Amino acid sequence: MSLLKTHMNKVWSKNIKTVLLFIGIMLVVPAISFAQEKTIIDKVVAQIGDEVILLSDIQQQQLQLIQNGQEESPKSKCKILEDLMFEKLLINQAKIDSIEVSNDMVNAEMEQRIRYIADQIGSIEALEEFYGKSVAKIKAEFFELIKKRIMAEQMKDQITSLVTITPKEVEKFYKDLPTDSIPYINSKVSIAQIVIYPDVTEKDQEIARKKLDQIRTDIIEGKMLFGTAAFESEDPGSRLNGGGLGWQTRGTMVPEFEAVIYKLEKGEISEVFETPYGYHIIKLIERKGDNYDSKHILIMPKPSDEEFEKAALKIDSLYSEIKKGTITFETAASRFSDDKNSKMNQGKVVNPYSGDYLWDVQNINEIDPQMSRIVEVIDVGDYSSPSTYYNQAENQQGFRMVKLLNRTEPHIANLKTDRQLIEMAAKNQKDQKVIDKWVSDKIGGSFVRIDDEYSGKCNFKHAWLKSDL
């Protein structure tokens, strides 16, 4: 398969199984037996510096391949192992080069991944049921793993930071592709939107705070148990668990939360405090050094019906002004839209996977089903009438208008209409050559050990052992 096809598959194959593979082993269901009757005992199969690779690491990724419809084979095991060894080599070098990854960066990445998977599966509750653990436990369990993966990515970016690609190199790359390796491009659309959310007023905030104040008072006075009161919480990840967040470590929660938790005594319930998510109270169950076990209740301020009505009137007014021609859709988006991610682009919505404004028609439904239905019934240059809109990622409800900017016809990839995609694939090829040289240079100065079962049977791309040099 060509690099172009590989890149295409990474960008546009977005079914839920591919999502799990894309996310990596962060949220995979533990795979130990692989439906075999006997239990396989975990063991170290390779070591790069002080980073080890376990048999279970390979098994987990094999399971992901199977879930993604691929066949298990000895060759796939070897490919998985070499990919893991490359990642460990990056991590090992990142430590040597003192590449720092902040807790805030890890938490942001963790939150983004969890929200994305929850959106694909349906909800936070469905995610927790699927993986058999609370979101809090997922975060605590995979914090270090995500941190190391970010370190590896930063190291990789550093290696390829000076790589550039010229127009002539792009054209040569495309010219050298075998005809049967050039992919077929599905119809794609570019879209813009105007989103209006109702305001959360000081009165709405005070209502939420007073509600939580009363819940806290009832708990303190013994009228209600904390676990029972947690059914009022608006945190779906802990509400059905009596508010329990499980054991966490310093840096896994937002700063406002941890500023309170580390001041509490065992069994103490905090006063009401605010974070970007809303208002909380915490009960500290136990603390050991930087680790703590706690319960919390979250109440989120909600816009009043009056504010919803104002938001509806605002977007209806914008719709009328756009229809009359007194303001363009693009100007209205820039001046009035509440969607911070698109308003600076005149309302144009960026595809987070490709980094451009084009969305594959066959896959947009998995990301924004409502958007998919809208673009099916409007022509290029037209815009929809206002409709209700729920942004799952931000947990906000409001109203939205959508404009269809362009719709491409299905076609074979070419330099005229798909140059950006081809350029990305050409640069990926050039990046890979630089990375391959870096790996060869670093292997000689690194401690590498591979289990005989793999070193004797795998035909690795790189000469990881000195005996293979």
C-alpha positions as CSV (number, residue, x, y, z in Angstrom):
1,M,0.0,0.0,0.0
2,S,1.4,3.4,-0.9
3,L,2.1,6.2,1.6
4,L,-0.7,8.2,0.1
5,K,-3.2,5.4,0.6
6,T,-1.9,4.8,4.2
7,H,-2.4,8.5,5.0
8,M,-5.9,8.5,3.4
9,N,-6.9,5.6,5.5
10,K,-5.7,7.3,8.7
11,V,-7.6,10.4,7.9
12,W,-10.9,9.1,6.7
13,S,-11.5,5.7,8.2
14,K,-13.5,6.8,11.3
15,N,-15.7,3.9,12.4
16,I,-15.7,3.1,16.0
17,K,-13.2,0.2,15.7
18,T,-10.8,2.6,13.9
19,V,-11.4,5.1,16.7
20,L,-10.2,2.5,19.3
21,L,-7.2,1.8,17.2
22,F,-6.4,5.5,16.8
23,I,-6.7,6.1,20.5
24,G,-4.2,3.4,21.1
25,I,-4.1,1.1,24.1
26,M,-5.3,3.8,26.4
27,L,-8.9,2.5,26.8
28,V,-8.6,-1.1,25.5
29,V,-10.3,-3.9,27.4
30,P,-7.6,-6.0,29.1
31,A,-6.6,-8.9,26.9
32,I,-4.9,-11.7,28.6
33,S,-6.3,-15.1,27.5
34,F,-7.3,-14.2,23.9
35,A,-10.2,-16.8,24.2
36,Q,-7.7,-19.5,25.0
37,E,-8.4,-21.9,27.9
38,K,-5.0,-21.6,29.5
39,T,-3.8,-18.3,31.1
40,I,-0.8,-16.7,29.6
41,I,1.6,-15.3,32.2
42,D,2.8,-11.8,31.5
43,K,6.5,-11.3,30.9
44,V,9.0,-8.8,29.5
45,V,9.6,-9.5,25.8
46,A,11.9,-6.5,25.0
47,Q,13.7,-3.6,26.7
48,I,15.0,-0.3,25.3
49,G,17.1,1.6,27.9
50,D,14.9,1.4,31.1
51,E,11.7,1.1,29.1
52,V,10.2,-2.4,28.9
53,I,7.6,-4.0,26.6
54,L,5.4,-6.7,28.1
55,L,3.7,-9.6,26.4
56,S,0.4,-8.1,27.4
57,D,1.3,-4.9,25.5
58,I,1.5,-6.9,22.3
59,Q,-1.6,-8.8,23.1
60,Q,-3.6,-5.7,23.7
61,Q,-2.7,-4.2,20.4
62,Q,-3.4,-7.5,18.7
63,L,-6.9,-7.4,20.1
64,Q,-7.3,-3.9,18.7
65,L,-6.3,-5.2,15.2
66,I,-8.8,-8.0,15.5
67,Q,-11.5,-5.6,16.6
68,N,-10.6,-3.5,13.6
69,G,-11.2,-6.5,11.3
70,Q,-7.6,-7.4,10.6
71,E,-6.2,-11.0,10.9
72,E,-3.9,-12.1,13.7
73,S,-0.6,-13.4,12.4
74,P,3.1,-13.9,13.5
75,K,4.0,-11.1,11.1
76,S,1.5,-8.7,12.8
77,K,3.0,-9.6,16.2
78,C,6.5,-8.6,14.9
79,K,5.2,-5.4,13.5
80,I,3.5,-4.5,16.8
81,L,6.7,-5.2,18.7
82,E,8.8,-3.1,16.4
83,D,6.4,-0.2,16.6
84,L,6.5,-0.4,20.4
85,M,10.3,-0.6,20.4
86,F,10.4,2.6,18.3
87,E,8.1,4.3,20.7
88,K,10.2,3.2,23.7
89,L,13.4,4.4,21.9
90,L,11.7,7.8,21.5
91,I,10.7,7.9,25.1
92,N,14.2,6.9,26.2
93,Q,15.8,9.7,24.2
94,A,13.2,12.2,25.4
95,K,14.3,11.5,29.0
96,I,17.9,11.9,28.0
97,D,17.1,15.2,26.3
98,S,15.0,16.3,29.3
99,I,11.8,16.9,27.3
100,E,9.2,18.1,29.8
101,V,5.5,17.3,29.6
102,S,3.3,19.2,32.0
103,N,0.4,17.6,33.9
104,D,-1.9,20.2,32.3
105,M,-0.9,18.9,28.9
106,V,-1.6,15.3,29.8
107,N,-4.9,16.2,31.4
108,A,-6.0,18.1,28.3
109,E,-5.0,15.2,26.0
110,M,-6.8,12.7,28.3
111,E,-10.0,14.8,28.4
112,Q,-10.0,15.2,24.6
113,R,-9.6,11.5,24.0
114,I,-12.2,10.5,26.6
115,R,-14.7,13.0,25.2
116,Y,-14.1,11.9,21.7
117,I,-14.7,8.2,22.5
118,A,-17.7,9.0,24.6
119,D,-19.2,10.9,21.6
120,Q,-18.6,7.9,19.3
121,I,-20.0,5.3,21.8
122,G,-23.0,7.6,22.8
123,S,-22.3,8.9,26.3
124,I,-19.9,8.9,29.2
125,E,-22.1,6.2,30.9
126,A,-21.9,4.0,27.8
127,L,-18.1,4.4,27.8
128,E,-17.9,3.4,31.5
129,E,-20.1,0.4,30.9
130,F,-18.2,-0.7,27.9
131,Y,-14.8,-0.6,29.6
132,G,-16.0,-1.6,33.1
133,K,-14.5,1.3,34.9
134,S,-15.3,4.9,35.9
135,V,-13.8,7.8,34.0
136,A,-11.9,8.8,37.1
137,K,-10.3,5.3,37.2
138,I,-9.5,5.5,33.5
139,K,-7.7,8.9,34.0
140,A,-5.7,7.6,37.0
141,E,-4.8,4.3,35.3
142,F,-3.6,5.8,32.0
143,F,-2.1,9.1,33.2
144,E,1.6,7.9,32.9
145,L,0.9,6.1,29.6
146,I,-0.5,9.2,28.0
147,K,2.3,11.3,29.4
148,K,4.9,9.0,27.8
149,R,3.1,8.9,24.5
150,I,3.1,12.7,24.4
151,M,6.9,12.6,25.2
152,A,7.3,10.2,22.3
153,E,5.4,12.5,19.9
154,Q,7.3,15.5,21.0
155,M,10.6,13.6,20.4
156,K,9.4,12.5,17.0
157,D,8.4,16.1,16.1
158,Q,11.8,17.3,17.2
159,I,13.5,14.8,14.9
160,T,11.5,15.9,11.8
161,S,11.3,19.6,12.7
162,L,13.7,20.7,10.0
163,V,12.2,18.6,7.2
164,T,10.6,20.6,4.4
165,I,9.0,19.7,1.1
166,T,9.2,21.6,-2.2
167,P,6.6,21.8,-4.9
168,K,8.9,19.8,-7.2
169,E,9.3,17.0,-4.6
170,V,5.5,16.8,-4.3
171,E,5.0,16.5,-8.1
172,K,7.7,13.9,-8.3
173,F,6.2,11.9,-5.4
174,Y,2.8,11.9,-7.2
175,K,4.3,11.0,-10.6
176,D,6.2,8.1,-9.1
177,L,3.0,6.6,-7.5
178,P,1.8,3.4,-9.3
179,T,-1.5,4.1,-10.9
180,D,-3.3,1.4,-8.8
181,S,-2.0,3.0,-5.6
182,I,-3.6,6.4,-6.2
183,P,-6.7,6.5,-4.0
184,Y,-10.3,7.2,-4.9
185,I,-11.5,10.3,-3.1
186,N,-15.1,10.3,-1.8
187,S,-17.3,13.4,-2.2
188,K,-16.3,16.0,0.4
189,V,-17.9,19.1,1.7
190,S,-16.7,22.3,3.3
191,I,-19.1,23.9,5.8
192,A,-19.6,27.0,7.9
193,Q,-21.8,27.6,10.9
194,I,-23.2,30.2,13.2
195,V,-23.8,29.0,16.7
196,I,-25.7,31.0,19.4
197,Y,-25.7,29.7,23.0
198,P,-28.0,31.2,25.7
199,D,-26.2,33.2,28.3
200,V,-25.6,31.9,31.8
201,T,-26.5,34.9,34.0
202,E,-25.3,35.6,37.5
203,K,-28.8,34.6,38.6
204,D,-28.4,31.2,36.9
205,Q,-25.1,30.8,38.7
206,E,-26.6,31.7,42.0
207,I,-29.4,29.2,41.5
208,A,-26.8,26.4,41.0
209,R,-24.7,27.5,43.9
210,K,-27.7,27.7,46.3
211,K,-28.9,24.2,45.1
212,L,-25.5,22.8,46.0
213,D,-25.4,24.8,49.3
214,Q,-28.7,23.1,50.3
215,I,-27.4,19.7,49.4
216,R,-24.3,20.2,51.5
217,T,-26.4,21.5,54.4
218,D,-28.6,18.4,54.2
219,I,-25.5,16.1,54.3
220,I,-23.9,18.0,57.2
221,E,-27.1,17.9,59.2
222,G,-27.5,14.2,58.6
223,K,-30.7,14.5,56.5
224,M,-29.0,12.8,53.6
225,L,-26.0,10.6,53.0
226,F,-23.4,11.9,50.6
227,G,-23.8,8.9,48.3
228,T,-27.5,9.4,48.1
229,A,-27.1,13.1,47.5
230,A,-24.7,12.3,44.6
231,F,-27.7,11.2,42.5
232,E,-28.3,15.0,42.1
233,S,-24.8,15.4,40.7
234,E,-24.4,16.3,37.0
235,D,-21.1,14.4,36.6
236,P,-22.2,11.3,34.8
237,G,-18.9,9.6,35.5
238,S,-19.4,9.5,39.2
239,R,-23.1,10.1,39.9
240,L,-24.1,6.4,39.9
241,N,-21.0,5.6,42.0
242,G,-22.1,7.7,45.0
243,G,-20.0,10.5,43.7
244,G,-16.8,8.4,44.0
245,L,-13.9,9.4,41.9
246,G,-11.6,6.6,43.1
247,W,-7.9,7.1,43.8
248,Q,-6.3,10.0,41.9
249,T,-2.8,11.5,42.0
250,R,-1.7,15.1,42.0
251,G,-2.2,16.7,38.6
252,T,-5.0,14.6,37.3
253,M,-7.8,17.0,38.2
254,V,-8.2,20.7,37.3
255,P,-6.2,23.1,39.6
256,E,-9.3,24.6,41.3
257,F,-10.3,21.1,42.4
258,E,-6.9,20.1,43.8
259,A,-6.5,23.5,45.5
260,V,-9.4,22.4,47.7
261,I,-8.8,18.6,48.0
262,Y,-5.3,19.1,49.5
263,K,-6.7,21.4,52.3
264,L,-9.3,18.9,53.5
265,E,-8.9,16.5,56.4
266,K,-10.0,12.8,56.1
267,G,-13.8,12.7,56.2
268,E,-14.2,16.4,55.8
269,I,-16.7,17.9,53.3
270,S,-15.6,21.1,51.5
271,E,-17.5,24.3,51.1
272,V,-19.1,24.9,47.7
273,F,-16.4,26.0,45.1
274,E,-16.3,26.7,41.4
275,T,-14.3,25.1,38.5
276,P,-14.7,25.5,34.8
277,Y,-17.2,22.6,35.0
278,G,-19.6,24.2,37.5
279,Y,-20.0,24.1,41.3
280,H,-18.6,21.3,43.5
281,I,-18.4,19.9,46.9
282,I,-15.8,17.3,47.8
283,K,-15.6,14.7,50.6
284,L,-12.1,13.4,51.2
285,I,-12.1,9.7,51.9
286,E,-8.3,9.2,52.3
287,R,-5.0,10.7,51.3
288,K,-1.6,9.1,51.0
289,G,1.1,11.6,49.9
290,D,0.1,13.0,46.5
291,N,-2.6,10.3,46.1
292,Y,-6.2,10.8,47.3
293,D,-9.6,9.0,47.3
294,S,-12.6,11.3,47.2
295,K,-16.3,11.8,46.3
296,H,-17.8,14.9,44.8
297,I,-21.1,16.4,43.7
298,L,-21.3,18.7,40.7
299,I,-24.1,21.1,39.9
300,M,-23.8,23.0,36.6
301,P,-25.4,26.4,36.1
302,K,-28.2,26.2,33.4
303,P,-29.5,29.0,31.3
304,S,-33.1,30.0,32.0
305,D,-35.9,29.6,29.6
306,E,-35.8,33.4,29.1
307,E,-32.1,33.2,28.0
308,F,-33.0,30.3,25.6
309,E,-35.7,32.5,24.1
310,K,-33.3,35.4,23.7
311,A,-30.8,33.1,22.0
312,A,-33.5,31.8,19.6
313,L,-34.6,35.4,18.8
314,K,-31.0,36.4,18.2
315,I,-30.3,33.6,15.6
316,D,-33.7,34.2,14.0
317,S,-32.8,37.8,13.6
318,L,-29.5,37.0,12.1
319,Y,-31.2,34.5,9.7
320,S,-33.5,37.3,8.5
321,E,-30.7,39.8,8.0
322,I,-28.7,37.3,6.0
323,K,-31.7,36.5,3.8
324,K,-32.3,40.2,3.2
325,G,-28.6,40.7,2.3
326,T,-27.9,43.3,4.9
327,I,-25.1,41.1,6.3
328,T,-23.3,38.1,4.9
329,F,-23.2,34.7,6.6
330,E,-19.4,35.0,7.0
331,T,-19.6,38.5,8.6
332,A,-22.4,37.3,10.9
333,A,-20.3,34.3,12.0
334,S,-17.2,36.4,12.7
335,R,-19.2,39.0,14.7
336,F,-21.9,37.0,16.5
337,S,-21.2,33.3,16.6
338,D,-20.5,31.7,20.0
339,D,-18.5,28.9,18.5
340,K,-14.9,29.9,19.4
341,N,-13.4,27.3,17.1
342,S,-15.0,28.6,13.9
343,K,-15.8,32.2,14.4
344,M,-12.2,33.3,13.7
345,N,-12.5,31.5,10.3
346,Q,-15.7,33.3,9.2
347,G,-17.6,30.3,10.5
348,K,-15.7,27.7,8.6
349,V,-15.5,24.4,10.5
350,V,-12.0,22.7,10.5
351,N,-11.8,18.9,10.2
352,P,-9.8,17.9,13.2
353,Y,-8.4,14.9,11.5
354,S,-7.1,16.4,8.3
355,G,-6.5,19.9,9.5
356,D,-8.3,21.5,6.6
357,Y,-11.9,22.5,5.8
358,L,-12.9,19.4,3.9
359,W,-15.0,16.7,5.4
360,D,-15.7,13.3,3.9
361,V,-19.4,13.0,3.3
362,Q,-19.4,9.3,4.3
363,N,-17.8,10.0,7.7
364,I,-19.2,13.4,8.8
365,N,-22.2,11.5,10.2
366,E,-20.1,9.8,12.8
367,I,-18.8,13.2,14.1
368,D,-21.9,15.4,13.8
369,P,-25.0,13.5,12.7
370,Q,-27.1,16.6,12.7
371,M,-24.7,18.4,10.4
372,S,-24.7,15.4,8.0
373,R,-28.5,15.6,7.7
374,I,-28.4,19.3,7.1
375,V,-25.8,19.2,4.2
376,E,-27.7,16.5,2.5
377,V,-30.7,18.8,1.8
378,I,-29.0,22.1,0.9
379,D,-27.2,23.2,-2.2
380,V,-23.7,24.8,-2.4
381,G,-24.0,28.4,-1.3
382,D,-27.2,27.8,0.6
383,Y,-27.7,27.9,4.4
384,S,-30.1,26.1,6.7
385,S,-32.8,27.8,8.8
386,P,-31.9,27.9,12.5
387,S,-32.3,24.7,14.5
388,T,-31.6,23.4,18.0
389,Y,-28.0,22.2,18.5
390,Y,-26.3,20.2,21.3
391,N,-22.5,20.3,21.5
392,Q,-21.6,17.1,23.3
393,A,-17.9,18.0,23.6
394,E,-18.7,21.3,25.4
395,N,-22.0,20.0,27.0
396,Q,-23.8,23.1,25.7
397,Q,-27.2,23.5,24.1
398,G,-28.1,26.3,21.7
399,F,-29.0,27.1,18.1
400,R,-27.2,26.8,14.8
401,M,-27.3,27.7,11.2
402,V,-25.2,25.9,8.6
403,K,-23.9,27.0,5.2
404,L,-22.7,24.6,2.6
405,L,-19.6,26.2,1.1
406,N,-18.5,23.5,-1.4
407,R,-19.2,19.9,-2.4
408,T,-16.6,18.0,-4.4
409,E,-17.4,15.2,-6.8
410,P,-15.9,11.7,-6.2
411,H,-12.6,11.3,-8.1
412,I,-9.2,9.8,-8.3
413,A,-6.7,11.9,-6.3
414,N,-4.9,14.6,-8.4
415,L,-2.5,17.5,-7.8
416,K,-5.1,20.1,-8.9
417,T,-7.8,19.3,-6.3
418,D,-6.0,17.3,-3.7
419,R,-2.5,18.9,-3.6
420,Q,-2.6,19.4,0.2
421,L,-3.3,15.7,0.8
422,I,-0.6,14.6,-1.6
423,E,1.9,17.1,-0.1
424,M,1.2,15.7,3.3
425,A,1.8,12.2,2.1
426,A,5.0,13.3,0.3
427,K,6.3,14.9,3.5
428,N,5.4,11.9,5.5
429,Q,7.6,9.8,3.2
430,K,10.5,12.3,3.6
431,D,9.9,12.4,7.4
432,Q,10.1,8.6,7.5
433,K,13.5,8.6,5.9
434,V,14.9,11.0,8.5
435,I,13.3,8.9,11.3
436,D,14.8,5.7,9.9
437,K,18.3,7.2,9.9
438,W,17.7,8.5,13.5
439,V,16.7,5.1,14.7
440,S,19.7,3.5,13.1
441,D,22.0,6.1,14.8
442,K,20.4,5.7,18.2
443,I,20.2,1.9,18.4
444,G,24.0,1.6,18.6
445,G,24.2,3.7,21.7
446,S,21.2,2.2,23.5
447,F,20.7,-0.8,25.6
448,V,18.4,-3.2,23.7
449,R,17.2,-6.6,24.7
450,I,14.7,-8.8,22.8
451,D,13.3,-12.1,23.9
452,D,14.7,-15.0,21.9
453,E,11.2,-16.0,20.7
454,Y,10.9,-12.7,18.8
455,S,14.6,-11.9,17.9
456,G,14.9,-15.3,16.2
457,K,11.6,-15.2,14.3
458,C,10.9,-11.6,13.4
459,N,12.3,-9.9,10.3
460,F,12.6,-6.4,11.7
461,K,12.9,-3.3,9.6
462,H,15.8,-2.0,11.8
463,A,18.8,-3.9,13.1
464,W,17.9,-3.6,16.8
465,L,20.5,-6.0,18.1
466,K,24.2,-5.6,17.6
467,S,24.4,-9.1,16.2
468,D,22.1,-8.1,13.4
469,L,24.4,-5.2,12.3
